[in-house]
Amino acid sequence: MKAFLLACWLGAGMLWGDEARVVKVLPHLVDHQGRHTLSPSLYERDAYQAELRQHPEKRAGMQYEVLWTASRRVSGPLKLRLELRGAEGEASETVETAVKRGFWGRRWSRVLVPRDQFRRLGTVNAWKATLLESGKPLAEARSFLW
């Protein structure tokens, strides 16, 4: 009985709530080996990110970890679009990647910013993450400065 109630509680948001939602977006700098951390520890990740911010020569790019949800009513192909604004003048870039729905409709997806786009942007000042179904926006999340 408890398992049934738990399943109902977990699924209630997807049945009666939004069809889709971008829950969280975590931006990470990446080094030349493609790493954003040196170990699985959150403390180590934060320390390494601070080191990459202080030493621009160690940076090779960025990646964004995006937590999103989509109900079963969303049936088309899904994509994540990341729009970025940089510190270098009017620099802005867009990156899209196809994503697949998780078992419970909730999933973490990684969006990599290619090196050439990262170099054109310089420091990223603002971002907007949009979940798309067949090119139609379903949900989005924005940084404070967007």
Backbone as CSV, one residue per row, in Angstrom:
resi,resn,N_x,N_y,N_z,CA_x,CA_y,CA_z,C_x,C_y,C_z
1,MET,0.826,-1.194,0.000,0.000,0.000,0.000,0.875,1.264,0.000
2,LYS,1.963,1.229,0.811,2.848,2.395,0.873,3.510,2.654,-0.486
3,ALA,3.903,1.577,-1.168,4.533,1.733,-2.480,3.553,2.343,-3.476
4,PHE,2.281,1.936,-3.404,1.269,2.498,-4.287,1.070,3.985,-4.026
5,LEU,0.993,4.368,-2.762,0.821,5.782,-2.410,2.023,6.613,-2.852
6,LEU,3.211,6.052,-2.678,4.417,6.755,-3.109,4.410,6.962,-4.623
7,ALA,4.045,5.931,-5.367,3.983,6.044,-6.830,2.943,7.080,-7.248
8,CYS,1.804,7.105,-6.568,0.776,8.108,-6.883,1.270,9.509,-6.593
9,TRP,1.969,9.678,-5.471,2.473,10.995,-5.087,3.531,11.473,-6.086
10,LEU,4.431,10.575,-6.497,5.469,10.946,-7.457,4.884,11.270,-8.822
11,GLY,3.870,10.554,-9.221,3.276,10.767,-10.532,2.243,11.875,-10.584
12,ALA,1.786,12.351,-9.429,0.725,13.361,-9.412,1.149,14.648,-10.108
13,GLY,2.367,15.050,-9.910,2.845,16.272,-10.555,2.828,16.154,-12.068
14,MET,3.109,14.964,-12.564,3.134,14.770,-14.010,1.715,14.629,-14.570
15,LEU,0.760,14.147,-13.763,-0.599,13.980,-14.257,-1.379,15.290,-14.248
16,TRP,-1.249,16.054,-13.165,-2.066,17.252,-13.031,-1.255,18.534,-13.118
17,GLY,0.037,18.440,-13.157,0.881,19.623,-13.191,1.216,20.029,-14.611
18,ASP,2.316,20.706,-14.735,2.782,21.156,-16.034,3.123,19.967,-16.922
19,GLU,3.000,20.177,-18.227,3.399,19.134,-19.158,4.898,18.956,-19.179
20,ALA,5.621,20.058,-18.964,7.083,19.996,-18.958,7.607,21.133,-18.097
21,ARG,8.830,20.930,-17.597,9.436,21.948,-16.753,10.948,21.786,-16.779
22,VAL,11.660,22.894,-16.845,13.108,22.883,-16.659,13.316,23.196,-15.183
23,VAL,13.822,22.221,-14.436,13.898,22.319,-12.991,15.158,23.044,-12.534
24,LYS,16.293,22.664,-13.095,17.567,23.205,-12.625,18.573,23.221,-13.766
25,VAL,19.436,24.240,-13.768,20.507,24.341,-14.755,21.802,24.635,-14.005
26,LEU,22.806,23.778,-14.202,24.099,23.938,-13.539,25.188,24.184,-14.581
27,PRO,25.722,25.412,-14.650,26.820,25.680,-15.582,28.157,25.265,-14.982
28,HIS,29.002,24.629,-15.786,30.333,24.202,-15.344,31.374,24.550,-16.395
29,LEU,32.490,25.088,-15.949,33.637,25.246,-16.832,34.289,23.884,-17.015
30,VAL,34.950,23.693,-18.137,35.579,22.411,-18.457,37.046,22.661,-18.791
31,ASP,37.932,21.755,-18.319,39.365,21.897,-18.605,39.704,21.258,-19.958
32,HIS,40.968,21.232,-20.298,41.399,20.717,-21.607,41.212,19.209,-21.758
33,GLN,41.027,18.502,-20.648,40.741,17.065,-20.715,39.235,16.790,-20.694
34,GLY,38.410,17.840,-20.698,36.964,17.674,-20.692,36.367,17.453,-19.319
35,ARG,37.127,17.712,-18.264,36.659,17.482,-16.888,36.104,18.766,-16.277
36,HIS,35.043,18.628,-15.488,34.545,19.761,-14.715,34.824,19.576,-13.220
37,THR,35.323,18.421,-12.858,35.722,18.106,-11.491,36.809,17.041,-11.541
38,LEU,37.550,16.915,-10.438,38.606,15.903,-10.383,38.167,14.634,-9.663
39,SER,37.053,14.722,-8.908,36.511,13.548,-8.226,35.000,13.743,-8.071
40,PRO,34.275,12.703,-7.675,32.822,12.814,-7.573,32.321,13.680,-6.406
41,SER,33.192,14.149,-5.565,32.797,14.954,-4.406,32.283,16.330,-4.848
42,LEU,31.158,16.766,-4.260,30.631,18.093,-4.577,31.593,19.189,-4.111
43,TYR,32.237,18.972,-2.975,33.225,19.933,-2.487,34.374,20.058,-3.492
44,GLU,34.856,18.933,-3.986,35.952,18.942,-4.952,35.522,19.615,-6.260
45,ARG,34.273,19.356,-6.678,33.775,20.010,-7.887,33.786,21.533,-7.731
46,ASP,33.267,22.021,-6.606,33.222,23.465,-6.370,34.622,24.060,-6.290
47,ALA,35.541,23.349,-5.662,36.924,23.830,-5.565,37.570,23.880,-6.945
48,TYR,37.330,22.863,-7.771,37.923,22.841,-9.107,37.305,23.919,-9.997
49,GLN,36.008,24.156,-9.851,35.372,25.231,-10.602,35.957,26.593,-10.216
50,ALA,36.240,26.796,-8.940,36.871,28.044,-8.490,38.261,28.186,-9.103
51,GLU,38.997,27.079,-9.169,40.333,27.107,-9.773,40.246,27.458,-11.263
52,LEU,39.261,26.881,-11.974,39.105,27.190,-13.399,38.684,28.645,-13.612
53,ARG,37.880,29.197,-12.718,37.501,30.614,-12.837,38.706,31.528,-12.615
54,GLN,39.611,31.148,-11.707,40.771,31.981,-11.389,41.882,31.854,-12.430
55,HIS,41.914,30.749,-13.174,42.981,30.498,-14.148,42.378,30.257,-15.535
56,PRO,42.110,31.343,-16.288,41.474,31.189,-17.614,42.262,30.310,-18.575
57,GLU,43.580,30.218,-18.422,44.382,29.394,-19.336,44.070,27.905,-19.194
58,LYS,43.462,27.490,-18.084,43.108,26.086,-17.867,41.735,25.734,-18.447
59,ARG,40.969,26.741,-18.847,39.620,26.514,-19.376,39.660,26.149,-20.848
60,ALA,38.816,25.179,-21.222,38.710,24.808,-22.632,37.281,24.924,-23.138
61,GLY,36.323,25.060,-22.256,34.934,25.145,-22.690,33.991,25.158,-21.517
62,MET,32.709,24.925,-21.823,31.670,24.879,-20.803,30.730,23.728,-21.096
63,GLN,30.071,23.288,-20.039,28.982,22.341,-20.179,27.889,22.760,-19.207
64,TYR,26.676,22.443,-19.555,25.529,22.748,-18.706,24.815,21.447,-18.398
65,GLU,24.563,21.200,-17.128,23.775,20.051,-16.690,22.368,20.577,-16.451
66,VAL,21.380,20.003,-17.167,20.007,20.503,-17.096,19.098,19.386,-16.588
67,LEU,18.371,19.664,-15.494,17.365,18.735,-14.970,16.011,19.191,-15.493
68,TRP,15.303,18.299,-16.184,14.019,18.649,-16.775,13.033,17.510,-16.598
69,THR,11.755,17.832,-16.712,10.701,16.827,-16.625,9.759,17.009,-17.809
70,ALA,9.139,15.925,-18.227,8.127,15.971,-19.286,7.112,14.868,-19.020
71,SER,5.829,15.208,-19.125,4.783,14.220,-18.877,4.672,13.260,-20.057
72,ARG,3.929,12.204,-19.874,3.715,11.222,-20.944,2.900,11.817,-22.090
73,ARG,2.169,12.909,-21.829,1.393,13.555,-22.893,2.304,14.183,-23.945
74,VAL,3.550,14.441,-23.586,4.526,14.993,-24.526,5.119,13.809,-25.275
75,SER,4.772,13.679,-26.551,5.147,12.455,-27.263,6.148,12.668,-28.387
76,GLY,6.368,13.897,-28.813,7.259,14.149,-29.940,8.726,14.097,-29.534
77,PRO,9.620,14.252,-30.511,11.049,14.282,-30.204,11.383,15.527,-29.390
78,LEU,12.252,15.355,-28.398,12.602,16.439,-27.482,14.014,16.940,-27.736
79,LYS,14.196,18.246,-27.571,15.508,18.881,-27.680,15.661,19.881,-26.551
80,LEU,16.898,20.092,-26.148,17.225,21.167,-25.233,17.967,22.233,-26.020
81,ARG,17.501,23.470,-25.911,18.177,24.595,-26.554,18.749,25.479,-25.449
82,LEU,20.018,25.820,-25.592,20.693,26.685,-24.638,21.123,27.941,-25.372
83,GLU,20.622,29.082,-24.928,21.012,30.367,-25.499,21.926,31.052,-24.490
84,LEU,23.070,31.522,-24.964,24.089,32.088,-24.090,24.441,33.500,-24.532
85,ARG,24.642,34.378,-23.558,25.126,35.734,-23.817,26.476,35.894,-23.152
86,GLY,27.435,36.394,-23.915,28.797,36.529,-23.409,29.156,37.954,-23.054
87,ALA,30.318,38.088,-22.445,30.823,39.387,-22.020,31.488,40.136,-23.163
88,GLU,31.830,39.441,-24.238,32.526,40.049,-25.363,31.542,40.787,-26.272
89,GLY,31.273,42.052,-25.978,30.383,42.860,-26.806,28.978,42.297,-26.850
90,GLU,28.482,42.101,-28.055,27.124,41.583,-28.270,27.137,40.086,-28.566
91,ALA,28.145,39.384,-28.088,28.284,37.959,-28.393,27.116,37.162,-27.818
92,SER,26.508,36.329,-28.659,25.491,35.388,-28.201,25.592,34.138,-29.069
93,GLU,25.322,33.012,-28.464,25.421,31.721,-29.151,24.246,30.848,-28.748
94,THR,23.879,29.903,-29.615,22.821,28.944,-29.333,23.355,27.536,-29.573
95,VAL,23.051,26.637,-28.639,23.450,25.237,-28.745,22.201,24.392,-28.530
96,GLU,21.982,23.398,-29.394,20.844,22.487,-29.247,21.348,21.056,-29.208
97,THR,20.659,20.235,-28.421,20.981,18.813,-28.366,19.699,18.011,-28.170
98,ALA,19.612,16.873,-28.847,18.465,15.977,-28.688,18.564,15.272,-27.338
99,VAL,17.426,15.103,-26.676,17.395,14.440,-25.377,16.319,13.363,-25.387
100,LYS,16.471,12.398,-24.493,15.490,11.329,-24.350,14.879,11.402,-22.966
101,ARG,13.618,11.070,-22.895,12.873,11.100,-21.638,13.372,10.007,-20.695
102,GLY,13.443,10.323,-19.414,13.820,9.347,-18.400,12.637,8.455,-18.063
103,PHE,12.871,7.453,-17.254,11.837,6.484,-16.900,10.638,7.148,-16.227
104,TRP,10.882,8.045,-15.302,9.800,8.731,-14.592,9.494,10.081,-15.238
105,GLY,10.026,10.356,-16.411,9.789,11.622,-17.073,10.730,12.717,-16.606
106,ARG,11.671,12.389,-15.736,12.607,13.356,-15.159,14.009,12.914,-15.528
107,ARG,14.833,13.858,-15.981,16.151,13.441,-16.450,17.151,14.585,-16.403
108,TRP,18.408,14.232,-16.120,19.536,15.156,-16.260,20.091,14.987,-17.659
109,SER,20.334,16.086,-18.347,20.952,16.048,-19.664,22.113,17.025,-19.693
110,ARG,23.153,16.655,-20.409,24.343,17.497,-20.535,24.339,18.184,-21.897
111,VAL,24.570,19.499,-21.872,24.682,20.279,-23.095,26.097,20.837,-23.131
112,LEU,26.866,20.410,-24.120,28.247,20.865,-24.257,28.309,22.074,-25.186
113,VAL,29.053,23.086,-24.767,29.279,24.263,-25.605,30.599,24.020,-26.339
114,PRO,30.563,23.920,-27.664,31.798,23.657,-28.410,32.854,24.735,-28.160
115,ARG,34.121,24.349,-28.273,35.243,25.249,-27.972,35.202,26.546,-28.770
116,ASP,34.868,26.461,-30.059,34.855,27.686,-30.863,33.763,28.652,-30.387
117,GLN,32.604,28.133,-30.015,31.549,28.997,-29.485,31.946,29.564,-28.122
118,PHE,32.589,28.762,-27.299,33.043,29.221,-25.988,34.045,30.367,-26.135
119,ARG,34.947,30.242,-27.083,35.939,31.305,-27.305,35.288,32.595,-27.800
120,ARG,34.284,32.472,-28.671,33.593,33.670,-29.158,32.818,34.376,-28.047
121,LEU,32.285,33.611,-27.105,31.493,34.195,-26.024,32.342,34.885,-24.971
122,GLY,33.518,34.345,-24.692,34.282,34.829,-23.547,33.597,34.339,-22.276
123,THR,33.459,35.181,-21.300,32.752,34.821,-20.065,31.251,34.864,-20.329
124,VAL,30.532,33.821,-19.932,29.083,33.783,-20.115,28.433,34.581,-18.998
125,ASN,27.643,35.591,-19.372,26.956,36.424,-18.387,25.527,35.971,-18.120
126,ALA,24.876,35.373,-19.106,23.479,34.977,-18.954,23.175,33.790,-19.856
127,TRP,22.173,32.999,-19.444,21.768,31.838,-20.226,20.256,31.650,-20.134
128,LYS,19.716,30.944,-21.133,18.311,30.524,-21.114,18.259,29.109,-21.658
129,ALA,17.666,28.195,-20.891,17.508,26.805,-21.308,16.044,26.569,-21.658
130,THR,15.788,26.006,-22.845,14.423,25.757,-23.312,14.288,24.300,-23.718
131,LEU,13.231,23.646,-23.227,12.901,22.281,-23.638,11.911,22.389,-24.791
132,LEU,12.232,21.744,-25.913,11.428,21.825,-27.130,10.849,20.469,-27.491
133,GLU,9.608,20.468,-27.973,8.997,19.266,-28.538,8.666,19.582,-29.990
134,SER,9.309,18.894,-30.917,9.125,19.123,-32.352,9.276,20.601,-32.703
135,GLY,10.254,21.270,-32.082,10.531,22.667,-32.357,9.673,23.658,-31.582
136,LYS,8.666,23.184,-30.841,7.765,24.054,-30.082,8.238,24.128,-28.629
137,PRO,8.412,25.339,-28.073,8.864,25.465,-26.681,7.826,24.915,-25.695
138,LEU,8.305,24.081,-24.769,7.442,23.535,-23.723,7.709,24.181,-22.371
139,ALA,8.989,24.409,-22.074,9.364,24.955,-20.769,10.708,25.631,-20.904
140,GLU,10.980,26.560,-19.983,12.267,27.226,-20.002,12.661,27.681,-18.607
141,ALA,13.961,27.911,-18.461,14.511,28.485,-17.238,15.556,29.498,-17.696
142,ARG,15.653,30.601,-16.950,16.575,31.672,-17.316,17.464,32.022,-16.136
143,SER,18.656,32.478,-16.448,19.531,32.994,-15.393,19.021,34.360,-14.967
144,PHE,19.506,34.826,-13.848,19.061,36.102,-13.278,19.284,37.266,-14.235
145,LEU,20.376,37.266,-14.974,20.703,38.390,-15.843,20.107,38.290,-17.245
146,TRP,19.333,37.274,-17.541,18.772,37.139,-18.880,17.784,38.252,-19.081
